[in-house]
Amino acid sequence: MPLRFEQPAVEHRLQSRAHIGITDAEALTMFAAYRLFGFWRMNLETGHFFASEDVHQIFDLPYSEGPVNLTELMSRIHEEDRLLIAETFEQASLHRVGFHYVYRVDNRLGGYKMVRSVGKFRDDASGGGIVGITYEFVEKLRIVGFEDGGAPL
């Protein structure tokens, strides 16, 4: 199956939030409140993959600040989607482009859930790699939720 890379994020118009008064921290908190929303980084020199708590939860893996066990992570992805994911990372690093893809992850209940990953090639002082986010798709239902009196968003 041929890959089709979408318009890189760097070509999207940056949106200003200054006039609204929403901070980066508030925006991130609201994204994370909507669904499991995790961050990750792959070091291309070492092949190590590091991920936040939400990525571990999406793949039903125990959390660790060290490198993720990629064999275990890949085993959670639908067999038909694994090769596409490997090819996506290879093409992104080869052509230094961003990407996004939607794939199926074992929901540990006998089925699969839909997950989306968005990545961007990064070559800076921290070394060449790919950084990105991964989040679950959720059912499209009308939902209203209120905070339970904890810390406000």
DSSP file with accessible surface (Angstrom, degrees, kcal/mol):
  #  RESIDUE AA STRUCTURE BP1 BP2  ACC     N-H-->O    O-->H-N    N-H-->O    O-->H-N    TCO  KAPPA ALPHA  PHI   PSI    X-CA   Y-CA   Z-CA
    1    1 A M              0   0  181      0, 0.0     2,-0.1     0, 0.0     0, 0.0   0.000 360.0 360.0 360.0 124.3    0.0    0.0    0.0
    2    2 A P        -     0   0  122      0, 0.0     2,-0.3     0, 0.0    82,-0.0  -0.397 360.0-123.9 -71.1 149.0    1.6    3.3   -1.0
    3    3 A L        -     0   0   45     -2,-0.1     2,-0.5    84,-0.0    81,-0.0  -0.680  16.8-160.4 -90.9 146.7    2.0    6.0    1.7
    4    4 A R        -     0   0  189     -2,-0.3     2,-0.4     0, 0.0     0, 0.0  -0.973  10.1-150.6-127.9 114.8    0.6    9.5    1.3
    5    5 A F        -     0   0   69     -2,-0.5    94,-0.1    94,-0.1     2,-0.1  -0.705  14.8-135.4 -87.0 135.0    2.1   12.1    3.5
    6    6 A E        -     0   0   67     -2,-0.4    92,-0.2     1,-0.2     3,-0.1  -0.267  43.0 -65.0 -80.4 172.0   -0.1   15.0    4.5
    7    7 A Q        -     0   0  106      1,-0.1    -1,-0.2     2,-0.1     5,-0.1  -0.360  65.1-108.7 -57.1 126.7    0.8   18.6    4.4
    8    8 A P    >   -     0   0   36      0, 0.0     3,-1.8     0, 0.0     4,-0.3  -0.276  19.4-120.9 -60.6 148.7    3.5   19.1    7.0
    9    9 A A  G >  S+     0   0   67      1,-0.3     3,-1.5     2,-0.2    -2,-0.1   0.787 108.9  68.9 -61.0 -27.4    2.5   20.9   10.2
   10   10 A V  G 3  S+     0   0  113      1,-0.3    -1,-0.3     4,-0.0     4,-0.1   0.724  95.5  55.9 -67.4 -18.1    5.2   23.6    9.5
   11   11 A E  G <  S+     0   0  125     -3,-1.8    -1,-0.3     2,-0.1     2,-0.2   0.532  86.7  99.3 -89.9  -7.0    3.1   24.8    6.5
   12   12 A H  S <  S-     0   0  102     -3,-1.5     2,-0.2    -4,-0.3     3,-0.0  -0.550  87.6-102.1 -77.5 146.5    0.0   25.3    8.6
   13   13 A R        -     0   0  208     -2,-0.2     2,-0.2     1,-0.1    -1,-0.1  -0.472  37.1-120.3 -68.1 128.7   -0.7   28.9    9.7
   14   14 A L        -     0   0  162     -2,-0.2     2,-0.4    -4,-0.1    -1,-0.1  -0.515  25.9-135.7 -68.9 138.2    0.3   29.4   13.3
   15   15 A Q        -     0   0  156     -2,-0.2     2,-0.4    -3,-0.0    -1,-0.0  -0.823   9.4-135.9-100.0 135.1   -2.6   30.5   15.4
   16   16 A S        +     0   0   75     -2,-0.4     0, 0.0     1,-0.1     0, 0.0  -0.711  24.7 173.3 -88.4 134.8   -2.3   33.3   17.9
   17   17 A R    >>> +     0   0   85     -2,-0.4     4,-2.4     2,-0.1     3,-1.0   0.358  56.8  97.9-113.6  -0.8   -3.8   32.8   21.4
   18   18 A A  T 345S+     0   0   89      1,-0.3    -1,-0.1     2,-0.2    -2,-0.0   0.895  83.2  49.9 -57.3 -41.5   -2.4   36.0   22.8
   19   19 A H  T 345S+     0   0  150      1,-0.2    -1,-0.3     2,-0.1    -2,-0.1   0.703 112.9  47.9 -73.0 -16.7   -5.6   37.9   22.3
   20   20 A I  T <45S-     0   0  101     -3,-1.0    -1,-0.2     2,-0.1    -2,-0.2   0.817 103.0-131.3 -89.6 -35.1   -7.6   35.1   23.9
   21   21 A G  T  <5 +     0   0   55     -4,-2.4     2,-0.5     1,-0.3    -3,-0.2   0.770  54.0 143.2  88.2  28.6   -5.4   34.8   27.0
   22   22 A I      < -     0   0   56     -5,-1.0    -1,-0.3     4,-0.0    -2,-0.1  -0.897  39.5-143.2-102.3 127.3   -5.0   31.0   26.9
   23   23 A T     >  -     0   0   74     -2,-0.5     4,-2.5     1,-0.1     5,-0.2  -0.371  23.6-111.1 -83.0 165.1   -1.5   29.7   28.0
   24   24 A D  H  > S+     0   0  119      1,-0.2     4,-2.6     2,-0.2     5,-0.2   0.908 120.3  53.1 -58.7 -42.2    0.3   26.8   26.5
   25   25 A A  H  > S+     0   0   65      1,-0.2     4,-2.4     2,-0.2    -1,-0.2   0.907 109.4  47.7 -62.7 -41.5   -0.2   24.9   29.8
   26   26 A E  H  > S+     0   0   73      2,-0.2     4,-2.3     1,-0.2    -1,-0.2   0.921 111.7  50.1 -65.8 -42.1   -3.9   25.5   29.7
   27   27 A A  H  X S+     0   0   16     -4,-2.5     4,-2.4     2,-0.2    -2,-0.2   0.938 112.3  47.6 -61.4 -45.0   -4.2   24.4   26.1
   28   28 A L  H  X S+     0   0   75     -4,-2.6     4,-2.6     1,-0.2     5,-0.2   0.919 110.5  51.6 -63.6 -42.6   -2.3   21.2   26.9
   29   29 A T  H  X S+     0   0   65     -4,-2.4     4,-1.7     1,-0.2    -1,-0.2   0.911 110.8  48.6 -61.7 -40.5   -4.4   20.5   30.0
   30   30 A M  H  X S+     0   0   80     -4,-2.3     4,-1.1     2,-0.2    -1,-0.2   0.897 110.2  50.8 -69.4 -38.8   -7.6   20.9   27.9
   31   31 A F  H >X S+     0   0  117     -4,-2.4     4,-1.0     1,-0.2     3,-0.6   0.949 112.5  47.1 -59.0 -47.7   -6.3   18.6   25.1
   32   32 A A  H 3< S+     0   0   44     -4,-2.6    -1,-0.2     1,-0.2    -2,-0.2   0.790 106.9  57.4 -67.6 -28.0   -5.4   15.9   27.7
   33   33 A A  H 3< S+     0   0   67     -4,-1.7    -1,-0.2    -5,-0.2    -2,-0.2   0.781  99.9  60.3 -72.6 -23.3   -8.8   16.3   29.4
   34   34 A Y  H << S-     0   0  153     -4,-1.1     2,-0.3    -3,-0.6    -1,-0.2   0.870 124.6 -34.0 -73.1 -37.9  -10.6   15.4   26.2
   35   35 A R  S  < S-     0   0   49     -4,-1.0     2,-0.2    -3,-0.1    -1,-0.2  -0.965  87.7 -53.0-168.0 172.5   -9.0   12.0   25.8
   36   36 A L        +     0   0   34     -2,-0.3   100,-1.1    -3,-0.1     2,-0.4  -0.477  60.8 176.8 -60.5 126.6   -5.8   10.0   26.4
   37   37 A F  E     +A  135   0A  27     -2,-0.2     2,-0.3    98,-0.2    98,-0.2  -0.887   2.9 179.0-143.4  98.4   -3.3   12.3   24.7
   38   38 A G  E     -A  134   0A   0     96,-3.0    96,-2.4    -2,-0.4     2,-0.3  -0.745  19.1-140.3-112.7 158.5    0.4   11.2   25.0
   39   39 A F  E     +A  133   0A  87     -2,-0.3    13,-2.6    94,-0.2     2,-0.3  -0.817  22.5 176.1-111.9 151.3    3.7   12.5   23.8
   40   40 A W  E     -AB 132  51A  12     92,-2.4    92,-2.4    -2,-0.3     2,-0.3  -0.970  16.4-159.3-151.0 163.7    6.6   10.5   22.4
   41   41 A R  E     -AB 131  50A  79      9,-2.4     9,-3.0    -2,-0.3     2,-0.5  -0.987   6.0-157.4-146.1 135.6   10.1   10.7   20.9
   42   42 A M  E     -AB 130  49A  31     88,-3.0    88,-2.0    -2,-0.3     2,-0.7  -0.976  11.7-147.0-115.9 122.2   12.1    8.3   18.9
   43   43 A N  E  >  -A  129   0A  25      5,-2.8     4,-2.5    -2,-0.5     5,-0.4  -0.802   7.3-161.1 -85.8 115.0   15.9    8.6   18.8
   44   44 A L  T  4 S+     0   0   64     84,-1.6    -1,-0.2    -2,-0.7    85,-0.1   0.781  85.8  56.6 -72.3 -25.8   17.0    7.5   15.4
   45   45 A E  T  4 S+     0   0  155     83,-0.6    -1,-0.2     1,-0.2    84,-0.1   0.905 123.6  22.1 -70.8 -41.3   20.6    6.9   16.4
   46   46 A T  T  4 S-     0   0   77      2,-0.1    -2,-0.2    -3,-0.0    -1,-0.2   0.650  96.0-129.3 -98.9 -20.5   19.8    4.5   19.2
   47   47 A G     <  +     0   0   33     -4,-2.5     2,-0.2     1,-0.3    -3,-0.2   0.529  56.7 148.8  79.6   5.9   16.3    3.3   18.1
   48   48 A H        -     0   0   88     -5,-0.4    -5,-2.8    19,-0.1     2,-0.5  -0.532  34.3-155.9 -78.0 142.5   15.0    4.1   21.6
   49   49 A F  E     -B   42   0A  15     19,-0.4    19,-3.7    -7,-0.2     2,-0.4  -0.976   8.3-169.5-121.3 121.3   11.4    5.2   21.9
   50   50 A F  E     +B   41   0A  51     -9,-3.0    -9,-2.4    -2,-0.5     2,-0.3  -0.914  10.0 179.0-113.1 142.2   10.3    7.3   24.9
   51   51 A A  E     -B   40   0A  12     15,-0.4   -11,-0.2    -2,-0.4    13,-0.2  -0.985  25.5-114.3-146.6 153.9    6.7    8.0   25.8
   52   52 A S     >  -     0   0   25    -13,-2.6     4,-1.8    -2,-0.3     3,-0.5  -0.199  45.7 -92.3 -77.8 174.1    4.5    9.7   28.3
   53   53 A E  H  > S+     0   0  109      1,-0.2     4,-2.3     2,-0.2     5,-0.2   0.859 122.8  56.5 -57.4 -41.1    2.1    8.0   30.7
   54   54 A D  H  > S+     0   0   37      1,-0.2     4,-2.7     2,-0.2    -1,-0.2   0.871 104.1  52.7 -64.5 -35.8   -0.9    8.3   28.3
   55   55 A V  H  > S+     0   0    2     -3,-0.5     4,-2.0   -16,-0.2    -1,-0.2   0.941 109.6  49.6 -63.7 -44.2    1.0    6.5   25.5
   56   56 A H  H  <>S+     0   0    7     -4,-1.8     5,-3.1     1,-0.2     4,-0.3   0.919 112.5  48.0 -58.5 -41.6    1.7    3.6   27.9
   57   57 A Q  H ><5S+     0   0  118     -4,-2.3     3,-1.2     3,-0.2    -2,-0.2   0.908 107.1  55.3 -68.2 -40.5   -2.0    3.6   28.9
   58   58 A I  H 3<5S+     0   0    0     -4,-2.7    -1,-0.2     1,-0.3    -2,-0.2   0.904 116.5  37.7 -57.5 -40.3   -3.2    3.6   25.3
   59   59 A F  T 3<5S-     0   0    5     -4,-2.0    -1,-0.3    -5,-0.2    -2,-0.2   0.360 112.2-120.4 -94.0   5.2   -1.1    0.5   24.6
   60   60 A D  T < 5 +     0   0   84     -3,-1.2    -3,-0.2    -4,-0.3    -4,-0.1   0.926  63.7 144.8  54.1  50.2   -1.8   -1.0   28.0
   61   61 A L      < -     0   0   20     -5,-3.1    -1,-0.2    -6,-0.1    -2,-0.1  -0.891  57.9-101.3-114.4 147.5    1.9   -1.1   28.9
   62   62 A P        -     0   0  114      0, 0.0     2,-0.2     0, 0.0    -5,-0.0  -0.440  47.5-107.8 -65.7 141.3    3.4   -0.5   32.3
   63   63 A Y        +     0   0  101     -2,-0.1     2,-0.3     5,-0.0   -10,-0.1  -0.478  46.5 161.3 -76.0 140.9    4.8    3.0   32.7
   64   64 A S        -     0   0   59    -13,-0.2   -13,-0.3     2,-0.2    -8,-0.1  -0.974  40.7-139.5-151.7 144.6    8.5    3.6   32.7
   65   65 A E  S    S+     0   0  161     -2,-0.3     3,-0.1   -15,-0.1    -1,-0.0   0.625  85.9  79.5 -79.4 -12.6   10.6    6.7   32.1
   66   66 A G  S    S-     0   0   24      1,-0.2   -15,-0.4   -16,-0.1    -2,-0.2  -0.126 103.4 -51.4 -80.9-175.1   13.1    4.6   30.2
   67   67 A P        -     0   0   62      0, 0.0   -17,-0.2     0, 0.0     2,-0.2  -0.261  60.8-114.8 -60.0 143.8   12.8    3.4   26.6
   68   68 A V        -     0   0   16    -19,-3.7     2,-1.2    -3,-0.1   -19,-0.4  -0.541  27.5-109.4 -76.9 145.0    9.6    1.6   25.7
   69   69 A N     >  -     0   0   98     -2,-0.2     4,-2.5     1,-0.2     5,-0.2  -0.639  34.2-167.4 -74.6  99.7    9.8   -2.1   24.8
   70   70 A L  H  > S+     0   0   56     -2,-1.2     4,-3.0     1,-0.2     5,-0.2   0.821  82.7  57.9 -65.4 -30.9    9.0   -1.6   21.1
   71   71 A T  H  > S+     0   0  115      2,-0.2     4,-1.6     1,-0.2    -1,-0.2   0.946 111.1  42.6 -62.4 -44.8    8.4   -5.4   20.5
   72   72 A E  H  > S+     0   0   76      2,-0.2     4,-0.7     1,-0.2    -2,-0.2   0.917 115.2  49.7 -67.5 -43.3    5.7   -5.3   23.2
   73   73 A L  H >< S+     0   0   10     -4,-2.5     3,-1.5     1,-0.2     4,-0.4   0.954 111.3  48.5 -61.2 -47.7    4.2   -2.0   21.9
   74   74 A M  H >< S+     0   0   50     -4,-3.0     3,-1.4     1,-0.3    -1,-0.2   0.826 101.8  64.2 -64.6 -29.1    4.1   -3.3   18.3
   75   75 A S  H 3< S+     0   0   55     -4,-1.6    -1,-0.3     1,-0.3    -2,-0.2   0.737  97.2  57.9 -66.7 -19.3    2.5   -6.5   19.4
   76   76 A R  T << S+     0   0   14     -3,-1.5    30,-3.4    -4,-0.7     2,-0.3   0.593  91.2  88.2 -83.4 -13.7   -0.5   -4.4   20.5
   77   77 A I  B <  S-C  105   0A   3     -3,-1.4    28,-0.2    -4,-0.4     5,-0.1  -0.690  95.2 -94.5 -90.3 140.1   -1.0   -3.0   17.0
   78   78 A H    >>  -     0   0   32     26,-2.6     3,-1.8    -2,-0.3     4,-1.1  -0.230  34.6-122.1 -52.3 136.8   -3.2   -4.8   14.5
   79   79 A E  H >> S+     0   0  146      1,-0.3     4,-0.6     2,-0.2     3,-0.5   0.844 110.5  55.0 -53.8 -39.4   -1.0   -7.1   12.3
   80   80 A E  H 34 S+     0   0  141      1,-0.2     4,-0.4     2,-0.1    -1,-0.3   0.720 109.7  48.2 -68.3 -21.2   -2.1   -5.4    9.1
   81   81 A D  H <> S+     0   0   20     -3,-1.8     4,-2.0    23,-0.1    -1,-0.2   0.641  90.5  80.2 -94.2 -16.3   -1.1   -1.9   10.4
   82   82 A R  H <X S+     0   0   85     -4,-1.1     4,-2.2    -3,-0.5     5,-0.2   0.903  92.4  47.6 -61.7 -46.0    2.4   -2.8   11.7
   83   83 A L  H  X S+     0   0  142     -4,-0.6     4,-2.5     1,-0.2    -1,-0.2   0.891 110.4  53.1 -64.8 -38.3    4.2   -2.7    8.4
   84   84 A L  H  > S+     0   0   42     -4,-0.4     4,-2.5     2,-0.2    -1,-0.2   0.913 109.0  49.6 -62.5 -41.0    2.7    0.6    7.5
   85   85 A I  H  X S+     0   0    8     -4,-2.0     4,-2.3     2,-0.2     5,-0.2   0.941 111.3  48.2 -65.0 -45.6    3.8    2.1   10.8
   86   86 A A  H  X S+     0   0   52     -4,-2.2     4,-2.1     1,-0.2    -2,-0.2   0.928 113.6  47.7 -60.3 -43.3    7.4    0.9   10.3
   87   87 A E  H  X S+     0   0   75     -4,-2.5     4,-2.8     1,-0.2     5,-0.2   0.886 108.3  55.6 -66.5 -36.2    7.4    2.2    6.7
   88   88 A T  H  X S+     0   0    6     -4,-2.5     4,-2.6     2,-0.2     5,-0.2   0.942 109.2  45.7 -61.9 -47.1    6.0    5.6    7.9
   89   89 A F  H  X S+     0   0   30     -4,-2.3     4,-2.2     2,-0.2     5,-0.2   0.911 113.4  50.8 -62.9 -40.3    8.8    6.1   10.4
   90   90 A E  H  X S+     0   0  120     -4,-2.1     4,-2.4    -5,-0.2    -2,-0.2   0.944 113.4  43.6 -63.0 -47.0   11.4    5.1    7.8
   91   91 A Q  H  X S+     0   0   45     -4,-2.8     4,-2.7     1,-0.2     5,-0.2   0.885 111.9  53.9 -67.5 -38.6   10.0    7.5    5.2
   92   92 A A  H  X>S+     0   0    0     -4,-2.6     5,-1.3    -5,-0.2     4,-1.0   0.914 113.7  41.8 -62.9 -41.2    9.7   10.3    7.7
   93   93 A S  H  <5S+     0   0   35     -4,-2.2    -2,-0.2    -5,-0.2    -1,-0.2   0.896 116.0  49.4 -74.5 -36.0   13.3   10.0    8.8
   94   94 A L  H  <5S+     0   0  112     -4,-2.4    -2,-0.2    -5,-0.2    -3,-0.2   0.932 124.7  28.1 -67.0 -44.5   14.6    9.5    5.2
   95   95 A H  H  <5S-     0   0  109     -4,-2.7    -1,-0.2    -5,-0.2    -2,-0.2   0.424 102.4-127.4 -99.2  -1.6   12.7   12.5    3.8
   96   96 A R  T  <5 +     0   0  148     -4,-1.0     2,-0.3    -5,-0.2    -3,-0.2   0.931  61.4 137.1  54.5  54.1   12.6   14.6    7.1
   97   97 A V      < -     0   0   42     -5,-1.3    -1,-0.2    -6,-0.2    24,-0.2  -0.788  53.8-112.4-124.7 167.7    8.9   15.1    6.9
   98   98 A G        +     0   0   12     -2,-0.3     2,-0.3    22,-0.2    22,-0.3  -0.492  35.9 177.1 -92.4 168.3    5.9   15.0    9.3
   99   99 A F  E     - D   0 119A  10     20,-2.3    20,-2.6    -2,-0.2     2,-0.3  -0.978  19.5-157.6-159.3 166.1    3.2   12.5    9.1
  100  100 A H  E     + D   0 118A  64     -2,-0.3     2,-0.3    18,-0.2    18,-0.2  -0.971  14.9 175.2-148.8 149.5    0.0   11.2   10.7
  101  101 A Y  E     - D   0 117A  21     16,-2.1    16,-2.4    -2,-0.3     2,-0.4  -0.992  22.5-139.5-151.2 154.9   -1.7    7.9   10.5
  102  102 A V  E     + D   0 116A  64     -2,-0.3     2,-0.3    14,-0.2    14,-0.2  -0.949  33.6 160.5-115.1 134.6   -4.7    6.1   12.0
  103  103 A Y  E     - D   0 115A   9     12,-2.6    12,-2.7    -2,-0.4     2,-0.4  -0.909  37.8 -96.3-149.4 172.6   -4.3    2.5   13.1
  104  104 A R  E     - D   0 114A  66     -2,-0.3   -26,-2.6    10,-0.2     2,-0.4  -0.827  29.7-170.1-102.5 134.8   -5.9   -0.2   15.2
  105  105 A V  E     -CD  77 113A   0      8,-2.6     8,-2.9    -2,-0.4   -28,-0.2  -0.972  35.3-101.3-123.9 137.3   -4.6   -1.1   18.7
  106  106 A D  E     - D   0 112A  40    -30,-3.4     6,-0.3    -2,-0.4   -30,-0.0  -0.306  24.8-157.5 -55.0 126.1   -5.8   -4.1   20.8
  107  107 A N        -     0   0   48      4,-2.4    -1,-0.2    -2,-0.0     5,-0.2   0.404  32.7-123.6 -90.3   3.7   -8.3   -2.9   23.3
  108  108 A R  S    S+     0   0  117      3,-0.5     4,-0.1     1,-0.1    -2,-0.1   0.666  96.5  89.0  64.3  16.0   -7.6   -6.0   25.5
  109  109 A L  S    S-     0   0  154      2,-0.3     3,-0.1     0, 0.0    -1,-0.1   0.064 118.0 -83.2-124.2  16.8  -11.3   -6.8   25.4
  110  110 A G  S    S+     0   0   85      1,-0.3     2,-0.2     0, 0.0    -4,-0.0   0.533 106.9  61.0  94.2   6.3  -11.3   -8.9   22.2
  111  111 A G  S    S-     0   0   23     -6,-0.0    -4,-2.4     0, 0.0    -3,-0.5  -0.638  78.9 -96.2-141.6-159.6  -11.4   -6.1   19.8
  112  112 A Y  E     -D  106   0A 113     -6,-0.3     2,-0.3    -2,-0.2    -6,-0.2  -0.939  16.6-150.6-131.9 150.8   -9.5   -3.0   18.6
  113  113 A K  E     -D  105   0A  48     -8,-2.9    -8,-2.6    -2,-0.3     2,-0.4  -0.860  28.8-111.8-113.9 154.7   -9.7    0.8   19.2
  114  114 A M  E     -D  104   0A  85     -2,-0.3    23,-2.8    23,-0.2     2,-0.3  -0.737  36.3-177.6 -90.3 135.2   -8.7    3.4   16.7
  115  115 A V  E     -DE 103 136A   0    -12,-2.7   -12,-2.6    -2,-0.4     2,-0.4  -0.964  12.5-153.7-132.0 145.2   -5.6    5.5   17.5
  116  116 A R  E     -DE 102 135A  63     19,-2.9    19,-2.4    -2,-0.3     2,-0.4  -0.977   6.8-168.0-122.0 136.1   -4.0    8.4   15.7
  117  117 A S  E     -DE 101 134A   2    -16,-2.4   -16,-2.1    -2,-0.4     2,-0.4  -0.973   1.3-168.1-120.8 139.1   -0.3    9.3   15.8
  118  118 A V  E     -DE 100 133A  42     15,-2.3    15,-2.2    -2,-0.4     2,-0.3  -0.996  15.0-179.6-124.5 128.6    1.1   12.6   14.5
  119  119 A G  E     -DE  99 132A   5    -20,-2.6   -20,-2.3    -2,-0.4     2,-0.3  -0.893  16.4-163.1-131.9 162.5    4.8   12.9   14.1
  120  120 A K  E     - E   0 131A  98     11,-2.5    11,-2.4    -2,-0.3   -22,-0.2  -0.994  26.6-119.0-145.0 131.9    7.4   15.4   13.0
  121  121 A F  E     - E   0 130A  28     -2,-0.3     2,-0.4     9,-0.2     9,-0.2  -0.509  32.9-170.1 -69.5 138.9   11.1   14.9   12.1
  122  122 A R  E     + E   0 129A  75      7,-3.3     7,-2.6    -2,-0.2     2,-0.4  -0.994  15.9 177.7-136.1 128.3   13.4   16.9   14.4
  123  123 A D  E     + E   0 128A  93     -2,-0.4     2,-0.2     5,-0.2     5,-0.2  -0.872  36.0 117.9-130.8  96.5   17.1   17.4   13.9
  124  124 A D  E >  S- E   0 127A  76      3,-0.6     3,-2.4    -2,-0.4    -2,-0.1  -0.678  80.6 -58.6-141.1-163.3   18.6   19.5   16.6
  125  125 A A  T 3  S+     0   0  113      1,-0.3     3,-0.1    -2,-0.2    -2,-0.0   0.761 126.9  62.5 -59.5 -25.8   21.1   19.5   19.5
  126  126 A S  T 3  S-     0   0   63      1,-0.2    -1,-0.3     3,-0.0     2,-0.1   0.527 119.2-100.3 -78.6  -4.2   19.2   16.6   21.1
  127  127 A G  E <   - E   0 124A  17     -3,-2.4    -3,-0.6     2,-0.1    -1,-0.2  -0.150  49.4 -51.4 104.5 158.2   20.0   14.4   18.1
  128  128 A G  E    S+ E   0 123A  11     -5,-0.2   -84,-1.6    -3,-0.1   -83,-0.6  -0.430  78.0 120.5 -67.7 138.1   18.0   13.4   15.0
  129  129 A G  E     -AE  43 122A   3     -7,-2.6    -7,-3.3   -86,-0.2     2,-0.4  -0.977  57.2 -96.7-174.7-175.5   14.7   11.9   15.8
  130  130 A I  E     -AE  42 121A   0    -88,-2.0   -88,-3.0    -2,-0.3     2,-0.3  -0.991  30.1-168.6-125.6 132.5   11.0   12.0   15.5
  131  131 A V  E     +AE  41 120A  33    -11,-2.4   -11,-2.5    -2,-0.4     2,-0.3  -0.880  22.4 134.4-116.6 154.0    8.7   13.6   18.0
  132  132 A G  E     -AE  40 119A  14    -92,-2.4   -92,-2.4    -2,-0.3     2,-0.3  -0.976  42.3-102.0-173.3-173.7    4.9   13.3   18.2
  133  133 A I  E     -AE  39 118A  37    -15,-2.2   -15,-2.3    -2,-0.3     2,-0.4  -0.907  19.0-162.1-127.6 155.2    1.6   12.7   19.9
  134  134 A T  E     +AE  38 117A   3    -96,-2.4   -96,-3.0    -2,-0.3     2,-0.3  -0.995  16.3 168.0-137.3 135.7   -0.7    9.7   20.0
  135  135 A Y  E     -AE  37 116A  27    -19,-2.4   -19,-2.9    -2,-0.4     2,-0.3  -0.985  31.0-113.0-146.0 157.4   -4.3    9.8   21.0
  136  136 A E  E     - E   0 115A  37   -100,-1.1     2,-0.3    -2,-0.3   -21,-0.2  -0.647  25.9-125.0 -85.9 145.9   -7.4    7.5   21.0
  137  137 A F        -     0   0   84    -23,-2.8     2,-0.3    -2,-0.3   -23,-0.2  -0.666  30.9-154.4 -80.0 145.8  -10.4    8.2   18.9
  138  138 A V        -     0   0   63     -2,-0.3  -103,-0.0     1,-0.1   -25,-0.0  -0.837  26.5 -84.7-119.9 161.3  -13.5    8.3   21.0
  139  139 A E        -     0   0  152     -2,-0.3     2,-1.6     1,-0.1    -1,-0.1  -0.302  42.2-117.3 -60.8 146.8  -17.1    7.6   20.2
  140  140 A K        +     0   0  199      2,-0.0     2,-0.3    -3,-0.0    -1,-0.1  -0.640  61.3 141.9 -90.5  81.9  -18.9   10.6   18.7
  141  141 A L        -     0   0  110     -2,-1.6     2,-0.6     2,-0.0    -3,-0.0  -0.895  60.5-105.1-118.4 152.7  -21.5   11.1   21.4
  142  142 A R        +     0   0  255     -2,-0.3     2,-0.4     2,-0.0    -2,-0.0  -0.668  53.0 171.0 -75.8 117.7  -23.0   14.3   22.9
  143  143 A I        -     0   0  132     -2,-0.6     2,-0.4     2,-0.0    -2,-0.0  -0.995  24.3-168.8-135.4 138.8  -21.3   14.5   26.3
  144  144 A V        -     0   0  115     -2,-0.4     2,-0.4     2,-0.0    -2,-0.0  -0.995  14.6-177.7-123.3 131.9  -21.2   17.2   29.0
  145  145 A G        -     0   0   67     -2,-0.4     2,-0.4     0, 0.0    -2,-0.0  -0.984   9.4-161.4-131.8 143.6  -18.7   16.8   31.8
  146  146 A F        -     0   0  186     -2,-0.4     2,-0.1     2,-0.0    -2,-0.0  -0.923  29.6-104.5-119.7 149.7  -18.1   19.0   34.9
  147  147 A E        -     0   0   96     -2,-0.4    -1,-0.0     1,-0.1     4,-0.0  -0.359  25.0-128.9 -67.7 152.8  -15.0   19.0   37.1
  148  148 A D        -     0   0  152      3,-0.1    -1,-0.1     1,-0.1     3,-0.1   0.080  60.2 -81.2 -93.1  24.6  -15.4   17.3   40.5
  149  149 A G  S    S+     0   0   76      1,-0.2    -1,-0.1     2,-0.1    -2,-0.0   0.481  95.4 124.6  92.3   0.8  -14.1   20.3   42.5
  150  150 A G  S    S-     0   0   42      1,-0.2    -1,-0.2     0, 0.0    -3,-0.1   0.098  76.8 -38.5 -74.1-162.6  -10.5   19.4   41.9
  151  151 A A  S    S-     0   0   91      1,-0.1    -1,-0.2    -3,-0.1    -3,-0.1  -0.350  73.3-113.7 -61.1 133.2   -7.9   21.8   40.4
  152  152 A P              0   0  115      0, 0.0    -1,-0.1     0, 0.0     0, 0.0  -0.315 360.0 360.0 -68.6 155.0   -9.5   23.9   37.6
  153  153 A L              0   0   90   -124,-0.0  -123,-0.1  -123,-0.0  -124,-0.1   0.522 360.0 360.0 -61.1 360.0   -8.4   23.5   34.0
